[in-house]
Amino acid sequence: YFFGQLLAAIRPFKLDRSQGTWKLRNDSATFSRTTFIPGSFYEEDISRCRLNNTVRNREDGILEKRLYSISNYTFNEINNKRCTRLDEALVAIKDGSRRWLNPNISAEDSLVAEVHPSYFVPGGCDMPFLSPREVCAAFNQYSQIIVAGDSLSRHMMQGLMMMMKGDLVSGAIESPIRSPYQWCACDGQFSEHEICRANNNAHFTEGEGFLPKDLGLCSDLPMPNMVEFFYGDRRVVTKLDCTIEDYKGAVLVIQAGLHYYTDANRTLGGMVDPILNNQMFKACLRLNKVRVIWITLGVQSRKADRRYRHQSRENTLVFNSNMEAGLNERLRNVTIIDWWRLTENSQ
């Protein structure tokens, strides 16, 4: 959800009609105001998931009953001040903190903290939640939203689906079959088990792309020239095409590292450089028709350190720092979203 809010806040393109060229807006882009009250809007969804929230284990498929990770507190505005600019929002995410519904839970014991419901409080200013209609309008500022990454990026795409649908129970799922809905709902929508992934999220098939109207979403958006979404690995950059008539610009989101052993040099060479060296990307970048967003790696649970040692918190901090340096060497303008505080000790 926070990814969708930040994406909606970026208004990077404006057409100088006297010159016929595109120019990037700076990071003072503002959020639109909203009267959407998500705590009320999602009350039924939250109640349903609180009663029956199960997640299918990735390895053995056993259903695990869990406390639901979302509560009405998730949508509260704690700071009594809204972030009004993108640069404010990026700092708020980076400097935020996590609080637990049970006041006796301490962040010092991460293995205990991460199994209890909590909510994230942005630092300094609150992130305005957008209604599905507002989300659709914000995304439609672009002609293309392209996400290049791994399963973490797929989960972010699922989050965008939830926002456009306004559905916390099964909004992240798009499937031609009904069976996944029963046991792949609420937090279980993001299970990596094959039952929840088989024939699921068909529109996230690498490289195919989809328009919101393909899913019956964003019916208020004008046609033609509706925003198109793409998700895939580094090859998805080939879907970038700023030669389209009346092109509104593109956002290219890049996220990687887990499959490159959390090694910045491997990630830059294997994922980032092939994208930046794509000829269409270079052309679109010269015309200021594409904006690049890098998603940092979040925090891994300590219980996974033995199996995925290269993804430990210590290694991930070094990786994120080295990736930021490498990206700034390669690009003059890259927006970096820091997920560390948001994901630390979360469920």
Summary of the structure (lengths in Angstrom):
residues: 347
radius of gyration: 19.7
end to end distance: 15.1
largest distance: 61.9
contacts: 1101
relative contact order: 0.15
helix: 40%
strand: 15%
